[in-house]
Structure formats: structure tokens, C-alpha cells
Amino acid sequence: MKLVNDVAAGALSATAAFQLGTVGAITTDRYTRAIAPLKPKQAGILLVLSLFEGMSQQDLARKMGVAPSLLVGLLDELQDMGAVRRERDEHDRRRQIVVLTEAGRELYGTCAAAAKAMDEELLKDVADPEAFRAGLRQIAAGMGLPV
């Protein structure tokens, strides 16, 4: 008795969900290696801070879509690297403001360059890269993600 027949296996591998999941997992693994010792979520923190300088930890956690408790550990590591610093909010001493340092800006540049190089590799065989990106943005928007 076969546990998975050829038709079922072919049907699974032909789905966009399966293909995106597989490509996404491989791409994430490669990107993680390319930006080491940073973690992908830390690259995301650097991205957000490069766009919105001086955010509270709570606002940053909301913008990132992560639990504040997870963010603390990621920020601790970034602070140890000299990429961010925490400052007390001058209007509310209970709040910590996270600020990107010059070293953090350089790390962000490294992450962006790694992503750009990966883009070139990933899209080298795609006939219309802009149409592909537009399709990905449509999928992301349909899932409620920022695009």
C-alpha cells in the first residue's frame, strides 16, 4: 500500500502554497547565513528604525508584529553589537526609545546589500521580475501584510 500516491504528491508540489513555502524556507536560510551574526528579525528591526528613527520599544514591537518580550532579547543583542542604543523618553521616563547608531546604519546597509544580491540571484531566470514582484505584493496585501 502506498502512503502517498504519485497524483497526490504531484498535486501538492504544484500548489503555490507549497512552492512559496519551499522557496521561502530556502531563501530565509540563505539570507540568515548571509547576514550572520544578525538574525532576520534583527535585520527587520534595523529596517524599521531606519524608516522611523527613535521609536519606543512598545511601538517597535507593534510595528514588527512581535511580542515585546521577544523584542527585548533581540534589542539586547543589537545593543551589544553597538547597532542600537536605548534612551529614556524625556517626556515619559518609563518609556525607552530605541535609536539606530551609525554602526546600526552600516549593518542595515550590509543587510540590504545581501538582500539585493539574493534578489539578483533569485530573479535571474524570471522573464518579468517586476510582474513577479507585483504578484508577490498582491499576495502579501491579500494576507493583510504591509506592502
C-alpha positions, 0 to 999 in steps of 0.5 A, spaced: 500 500 500 502 506 498 502 512 503 502 517 498 500 516 491 504 519 485 497 524 483 497 526 490 504 528 491 504 531 484 498 535 486 501 538 492 508 540 489 504 544 484 500 548 489 503 555 490 502 554 497 507 549 497 512 552 492 512 559 496 513 555 502 519 551 499 522 557 496 521 561 502 524 556 507 530 556 502 531 563 501 530 565 509 536 560 510 540 563 505 539 570 507 540 568 515 547 565 513 548 571 509 547 576 514 550 572 520 551 574 526 544 578 525 538 574 525 532 576 520 528 579 525 534 583 527 535 585 520 527 587 520 528 591 526 534 595 523 529 596 517 524 599 521 528 604 525 531 606 519 524 608 516 522 611 523 528 613 527 527 613 535 521 609 536 519 606 543 520 599 544 512 598 545 511 601 538 517 597 535 514 591 537 507 593 534 510 595 528 514 588 527 508 584 529 512 581 535 511 580 542 515 585 546 518 580 550 521 577 544 523 584 542 527 585 548 532 579 547 533 581 540 534 589 542 539 586 547 543 583 542 543 589 537 545 593 543 551 589 544 553 589 537 553 597 538 547 597 532 542 600 537 542 604 543 536 605 548 534 612 551 529 614 556 523 618 553 524 625 556 517 626 556 515 619 559 521 616 563 518 609 563 518 609 556 525 607 552 526 609 545 530 605 541 535 609 536 539 606 530 547 608 531 551 609 525 554 602 526 546 600 526 546 604 519 552 600 516 549 593 518 542 595 515 546 597 509 550 590 509 543 587 510 540 590 504 546 589 500 545 581 501 538 582 500 539 585 493 544 580 491 539 574 493 534 578 489 539 578 483 540 571 484 533 569 485 530 573 479 535 571 474 531 566 470 524 570 471 522 573 464 518 579 468 521 580 475 517 586 476 510 582 474 513 577 479 514 582 484 507 585 483 504 578 484 508 577 490 505 584 493 498 582 491 499 576 495 502 579 501 496 585 501 491 579 500 494 576 507 493 583 510 501 584 510 504 591 509 506 592 502 
